[in-house]
Amino acid sequence: MHYHNSPALPAIAGFAGIALLFCASSGRAEGARAAGELLPAEAGDFALKLEPGLAIPLTRPQSQLFDLGGGQTIKALWALSPYFDVGPSATFITMPADGPDPGPAGTAWTFGAGVRLHRAHHLEGNALATASPWLDVDALYVHTGDLNRPGFAAAVGVALPVGEDRSFWVGPFARYLHILQGSPDGFDNHDGKILSLGVSLEWGPGVEREPEGIAVPDAPLPVAKDVVACPDGDGDGVLDSIDRCPEVVGMGDNWGCPSYQKLVVGKDKLELKERLYFAWNQATIEEVSHPVLDEVVLALKDNKNFRVQVEGHTSSEGGEERNQTLSEQRATAVLDYLVAHGVEKERLVSKGFASSVPTDTNDTPAGRDNNRRVEFVVNFIILDGGIK
């Protein structure tokens, strides 16, 4: 039997018309972007598209064997630009058999990939003004019955945005499927041609707006006349926020503290320039260390906000129990000296650490000597947002 092979003229005419519409409408979208305008799609943005519709056989023998059917196409799309997408597609079509003695329904599965050209989705305006005409082309692998064949598809449509964020688009489409028959033995050698008409549904990332700019006035902004002065309680030119001695006049290059000869007021401790000496294996302070402690007394009297923990440390020589007792006794002896020379006892606390916090190695005589020490850790009492 001879089959007549007619071209799909309506689909071809539709492709040409939609291309002209795309070119005319996309030209209006260009121009300077004002602050707050919608931003275009970025490369890599993902969209999912569904195309349910009617399936119409266009040529014989399919038009003789099958009646009007239905189909579904699903496409995954990744943006390469605001106007161009690529991605895979899959389609299923089924058409019931026609005639007085109908046979099995005709089905076709297609798998492939393609490209889509469309109007940008970030244009300003209402739904009709921002409608996005599109066209796409796919290269396909087609499975029908017992045959596996190549094919291609081309489609046109118009998508309208739904909602302000434009993450959902809907609109009519027409898709032309061409199945290359070849010359298989026992089968008709005419190509299959099917037209699908329906409504496309697309979900995507939506659009974002560029942040609004801040207008710059022509005239200079007024300057507030009320100036909030940073506090400097002792008037030494060093602000209280960085003054380590906020209640006594000091020097700027010494963090607002007086220049003591035998100690430096650190950020969190009084650092002695000379070490304290005790009688061997005892808690008795040697007289040579009295000038150092006298300057500690002076610094504490100058800075009433200081609360000091006197810490005693030993080397690792001797038993740990004995070292703990000795470190506590020496710390207490220093505290008693400070109290005896006019420092309020409630500002002081003593604690012994034995050899648990070394500052040097215990493997050498010099290192062990450095580990035998007394430290003055300063704590500040913070009240009303400042040091008091």
C-alpha positions as CSV (number, residue, x, y, z in Angstrom):
1,M,0.0,0.0,0.0
2,H,1.3,3.5,-0.9
3,Y,1.2,6.1,1.9
4,H,0.9,9.9,1.2
5,N,3.6,11.9,3.0
6,S,2.4,15.5,3.7
7,P,4.6,18.2,5.5
8,A,3.6,19.8,8.8
9,L,3.0,23.3,7.3
10,P,1.1,24.7,10.4
11,A,4.0,23.9,12.7
12,I,6.6,25.4,10.4
13,A,4.6,28.6,10.0
14,G,4.2,28.8,13.8
15,F,8.0,28.6,14.3
16,A,8.6,31.5,12.0
17,G,5.9,33.6,13.6
18,I,7.1,33.0,17.1
19,A,10.7,33.9,16.2
20,L,9.5,37.3,14.8
21,L,7.5,37.9,18.0
22,F,10.5,37.0,20.2
23,C,12.8,39.4,18.3
24,A,10.3,42.3,18.4
25,S,9.5,41.9,22.1
26,S,13.0,41.3,23.5
27,G,14.2,44.6,22.0
28,R,12.0,46.6,24.3
29,A,13.7,45.2,27.4
30,E,17.2,46.6,26.9
31,G,18.3,49.9,28.4
32,A,19.8,51.3,31.6
33,R,18.8,49.4,34.7
34,A,17.6,51.6,37.5
35,A,18.1,50.8,41.2
36,G,15.5,48.3,42.3
37,E,14.9,46.8,38.9
38,L,14.5,43.1,38.4
39,L,17.7,41.2,37.9
40,P,18.2,38.8,35.0
41,A,18.7,35.0,35.4
42,E,22.1,33.8,36.3
43,A,24.0,31.0,34.6
44,G,23.1,27.7,36.2
45,D,19.6,28.7,37.3
46,F,17.4,25.6,37.1
47,A,13.8,25.2,35.9
48,L,11.4,22.3,35.4
49,K,8.9,22.3,32.6
50,L,5.9,20.1,32.0
51,E,3.9,20.0,28.7
52,P,0.6,18.0,28.9
53,G,-1.4,18.1,25.7
54,L,-3.3,16.4,22.9
55,A,-1.4,14.3,20.4
56,I,-2.5,14.5,16.7
57,P,-1.1,12.1,14.0
58,L,-0.4,14.2,10.9
59,T,0.4,11.7,8.2
60,R,-0.4,8.2,7.1
61,P,-0.2,5.4,8.2
62,Q,-0.5,6.8,11.7
63,S,-3.5,9.1,10.8
64,Q,-5.3,6.0,9.5
65,L,-4.4,3.7,12.4
66,F,-4.8,5.9,15.4
67,D,-7.2,8.5,16.7
68,L,-6.6,11.7,18.7
69,G,-4.5,10.9,21.8
70,G,-2.5,12.5,24.5
71,G,1.0,13.0,25.7
72,Q,3.3,14.5,28.3
73,T,6.8,16.1,27.9
74,I,9.1,16.9,30.8
75,K,12.1,19.1,30.4
76,A,14.9,20.0,32.8
77,L,16.5,23.4,31.9
78,W,19.6,25.1,33.0
79,A,20.1,28.7,32.1
80,L,23.2,29.7,30.1
81,S,22.0,33.3,29.8
82,P,18.8,35.2,30.4
83,Y,17.7,34.2,26.9
84,F,19.2,30.7,26.4
85,D,18.6,27.3,28.2
86,V,19.8,23.8,27.7
87,G,18.8,20.5,29.2
88,P,17.4,16.9,28.8
89,S,13.8,16.0,27.9
90,A,11.5,12.9,27.9
91,T,8.2,12.5,26.2
92,F,5.4,9.8,26.3
93,I,2.6,9.8,23.7
94,T,-0.3,7.4,23.4
95,M,-3.0,7.3,20.7
96,P,-6.0,4.9,20.7
97,A,-6.4,2.7,17.7
98,D,-9.0,3.8,15.1
99,G,-11.4,1.8,12.8
100,P,-14.1,-0.8,13.2
101,D,-11.6,-3.4,14.3
102,P,-9.1,-1.5,16.4
103,G,-5.8,-2.9,17.3
104,P,-3.4,-2.0,20.1
105,A,-2.9,1.7,20.9
106,G,0.1,3.4,19.5
107,T,2.7,4.6,22.0
108,A,6.0,6.4,21.7
109,W,8.7,7.1,24.2
110,T,11.4,9.7,23.4
111,F,14.5,10.7,25.3
112,G,17.0,13.4,24.3
113,A,18.4,16.9,24.9
114,G,17.9,20.3,23.4
115,V,18.1,24.0,23.6
116,R,15.5,26.7,24.2
117,L,15.5,30.4,23.1
118,H,13.1,32.6,25.0
119,R,12.4,36.2,26.0
120,A,14.1,37.2,29.3
121,H,12.0,36.7,32.5
122,H,13.2,39.9,34.3
123,L,11.4,42.5,32.2
124,E,9.2,45.1,34.0
125,G,5.5,45.3,33.5
126,N,2.3,43.3,34.0
127,A,1.8,39.6,33.0
128,L,0.8,40.4,29.4
129,A,3.7,42.9,28.9
130,T,6.2,40.5,30.3
131,A,5.0,37.4,28.4
132,S,7.9,35.2,27.3
133,P,7.5,33.7,23.8
134,W,9.9,30.7,23.3
135,L,11.0,28.1,20.8
136,D,13.1,25.0,21.4
137,V,14.6,22.1,19.4
138,D,15.5,18.6,20.7
139,A,17.5,15.7,19.2
140,L,15.8,12.5,20.3
141,Y,16.0,8.7,20.7
142,V,12.5,7.3,20.0
143,H,11.1,3.9,21.0
144,T,7.8,2.8,19.4
145,G,6.6,-0.8,19.6
146,D,9.6,-3.0,18.7
147,L,11.5,-0.2,17.0
148,N,14.2,2.2,18.2
149,R,14.8,5.1,15.9
150,P,16.2,8.7,15.8
151,G,14.0,11.7,15.8
152,F,13.8,15.4,16.5
153,A,11.2,17.8,18.0
154,A,10.6,21.5,17.7
155,A,8.1,23.6,19.7
156,V,6.9,27.1,20.1
157,G,4.9,28.7,22.9
158,V,4.2,31.7,25.0
159,A,4.6,31.7,28.8
160,L,2.9,34.1,31.2
161,P,4.2,34.8,34.7
162,V,2.1,34.0,37.8
163,G,2.8,35.9,41.0
164,E,5.2,38.7,41.7
165,D,8.3,36.5,42.1
166,R,7.7,34.9,38.7
167,S,8.7,31.4,39.9
168,F,5.7,29.9,37.9
169,W,5.0,30.4,34.2
170,V,2.0,29.0,32.2
171,G,0.9,29.3,28.6
172,P,0.0,27.5,25.3
173,F,2.4,25.5,23.2
174,A,2.6,23.5,20.0
175,R,5.2,20.7,19.6
176,Y,6.1,18.9,16.4
177,L,7.6,15.4,16.7
178,H,9.3,13.9,13.7
179,I,10.2,10.2,13.9
180,L,12.7,9.0,11.2
181,Q,11.5,5.6,10.0
182,G,14.3,4.5,7.8
183,S,13.8,1.2,5.9
184,P,13.3,-1.6,8.5
185,D,12.1,-4.9,7.0
186,G,8.4,-5.6,7.4
187,F,7.5,-2.0,8.4
188,D,6.3,1.0,6.5
189,N,9.2,3.3,5.5
190,H,7.4,6.6,5.9
191,D,8.5,8.9,8.7
192,G,6.1,9.5,11.6
193,K,4.8,13.0,12.3
194,I,2.9,14.0,15.4
195,L,1.7,17.4,16.6
196,S,1.0,18.1,20.3
197,L,-1.1,21.0,21.5
198,G,-1.5,21.9,25.1
199,V,-0.5,24.1,28.0
200,S,3.1,24.3,29.3
201,L,3.8,24.6,33.1
202,E,7.2,25.9,34.2
203,W,8.7,26.2,37.7
204,G,11.9,28.1,38.2
205,P,13.9,30.2,40.7
206,G,11.9,33.4,40.1
207,V,13.4,36.8,39.9
208,E,15.1,39.1,42.4
209,R,15.3,42.9,42.5
210,E,18.5,44.9,42.7
211,P,18.8,46.7,46.1
212,E,17.5,50.2,46.2
213,G,20.1,52.9,46.1
214,I,20.3,55.7,48.6
215,A,19.7,59.1,47.0
216,V,22.5,61.6,47.5
217,P,21.2,65.2,48.1
218,D,22.7,68.1,46.3
219,A,23.2,70.1,49.4
220,P,25.4,68.8,52.2
221,L,23.7,67.0,55.1
222,P,23.3,69.1,58.3
223,V,25.9,68.3,61.0
224,A,24.6,67.7,64.5
225,K,25.7,70.4,66.8
226,D,25.6,68.2,69.9
227,V,28.9,66.4,70.3
228,V,29.1,63.5,72.7
229,A,32.5,63.7,74.4
230,C,34.4,60.5,75.1
231,P,35.0,60.3,78.9
232,D,38.4,61.0,80.3
233,G,37.9,60.9,84.1
234,D,41.4,61.7,85.2
235,G,42.0,64.3,82.5
236,D,45.3,62.9,81.3
237,G,44.3,62.9,77.6
238,V,43.9,59.1,77.5
239,L,40.2,58.1,77.1
240,D,38.7,55.9,79.8
241,S,37.9,53.2,77.2
242,I,41.7,52.5,76.8
243,D,43.1,54.0,80.0
244,R,44.5,51.2,82.2
245,C,44.7,53.7,85.1
246,P,41.5,55.7,84.6
247,E,41.6,57.3,88.1
248,V,45.2,58.6,88.1
249,V,47.0,60.9,85.7
250,G,49.3,59.0,83.5
251,M,51.1,59.2,80.2
252,G,49.8,58.4,76.8
253,D,52.7,56.1,75.8
254,N,52.1,54.1,79.0
255,W,48.3,53.4,78.5
256,G,47.4,56.3,80.8
257,C,49.3,55.0,83.8
258,P,52.1,56.7,85.7
259,S,55.6,55.6,84.9
260,Y,56.5,53.3,87.8
261,Q,60.1,52.3,88.2
262,K,59.8,48.7,89.3
263,L,56.5,47.6,87.6
264,V,54.4,48.1,84.5
265,V,50.6,48.2,84.6
266,G,49.6,45.6,82.0
267,K,46.3,45.0,80.4
268,D,45.4,42.3,83.1
269,K,48.3,42.2,85.5
270,L,50.9,44.2,87.3
271,E,54.2,43.1,85.7
272,L,57.2,43.3,88.0
273,K,60.5,44.5,86.5
274,E,62.3,42.8,89.4
275,R,61.6,39.4,91.0
276,L,60.6,38.9,94.6
277,Y,63.0,37.0,96.9
278,F,62.0,34.7,99.8
279,A,64.1,32.9,102.4
280,W,65.1,29.4,101.1
281,N,62.1,27.0,101.3
282,Q,60.2,29.6,103.4
283,A,57.5,32.2,103.0
284,T,59.6,35.0,104.5
285,I,60.0,38.0,102.1
286,E,63.6,39.1,101.8
287,E,64.2,42.8,102.6
288,V,65.6,43.4,99.1
289,S,62.1,42.9,97.7
290,H,60.4,45.5,99.9
291,P,61.0,48.4,97.4
292,V,59.3,46.4,94.7
293,L,56.3,45.7,96.9
294,D,56.1,49.3,98.0
295,E,55.7,50.3,94.4
296,V,52.9,47.7,94.1
297,V,51.2,49.4,97.0
298,L,51.6,52.8,95.3
299,A,50.0,51.4,92.1
300,L,47.1,49.9,93.9
301,K,46.5,53.2,95.9
302,D,46.7,55.1,92.6
303,N,44.1,52.8,91.0
304,K,41.2,52.1,93.4
305,N,39.4,50.1,90.7
306,F,42.1,47.4,90.7
307,R,41.2,44.1,92.4
308,V,44.2,41.9,92.6
309,Q,44.8,38.2,92.9
310,V,48.2,37.4,94.3
311,E,49.5,34.1,92.8
312,G,52.3,32.0,94.2
313,H,54.2,29.6,91.9
314,T,57.1,27.2,92.5
315,S,59.4,25.0,90.4
316,S,58.9,21.2,90.2
317,E,61.6,20.4,92.8
318,G,60.4,18.8,96.0
319,G,57.1,17.1,96.7
320,E,53.9,18.4,95.1
321,E,52.2,18.7,98.5
322,R,55.1,20.8,99.9
323,N,55.2,23.0,96.8
324,Q,51.4,23.6,97.0
325,T,51.7,24.7,100.7
326,L,54.8,26.8,100.0
327,S,53.1,28.6,97.0
328,E,50.0,29.4,99.1
329,Q,52.1,30.7,102.1
330,R,54.2,33.0,99.9
331,A,51.1,34.4,98.2
332,T,49.6,35.0,101.6
333,A,52.8,36.7,102.8
334,V,52.7,39.1,99.9
335,L,49.0,39.9,100.5
336,D,49.7,40.6,104.2
337,Y,52.5,42.9,103.2
338,L,50.2,44.9,100.9
339,V,47.5,45.1,103.6
340,A,50.0,46.2,106.2
341,H,51.1,49.1,104.0
342,G,47.6,50.5,103.4
343,V,45.9,48.4,100.7
344,E,42.3,47.4,101.6
345,K,42.1,43.7,102.2
346,E,38.8,43.3,100.4
347,R,40.6,44.2,97.2
348,L,43.0,41.3,97.5
349,V,42.9,37.5,97.3
350,S,45.8,35.1,97.3
351,K,46.1,31.7,95.7
352,G,48.9,29.1,95.3
353,F,49.5,27.0,92.2
354,A,52.6,25.0,93.1
355,S,54.3,24.0,89.9
356,S,51.2,23.6,87.8
357,V,51.6,26.8,85.7
358,P,55.3,27.0,84.7
359,T,56.6,29.8,82.5
360,D,59.9,28.1,81.7
361,T,61.4,24.6,81.6
362,N,62.0,22.8,84.9
363,D,64.9,20.9,83.4
364,T,67.5,23.6,83.9
365,P,68.5,25.6,87.1
366,A,67.7,28.9,85.2
367,G,64.3,27.6,84.2
368,R,63.4,26.4,87.6
369,D,64.5,29.8,89.0
370,N,62.1,31.6,86.6
371,N,59.2,29.3,87.7
372,R,59.6,30.4,91.3
373,R,57.6,33.7,91.2
374,V,54.7,35.7,92.5
375,E,52.3,37.3,90.0
376,F,49.7,40.0,90.5
377,V,46.7,39.4,88.3
378,V,44.5,42.5,88.0
379,N,40.7,42.3,87.8
380,F,38.6,45.4,87.1
381,I,35.2,46.1,88.6
382,I,32.9,47.2,85.8
383,L,29.9,49.5,86.7
384,D,27.6,51.7,84.7
385,G,29.4,51.0,81.4
386,G,32.8,52.1,82.6
387,I,35.7,51.0,84.8
388,K,35.0,51.9,88.5
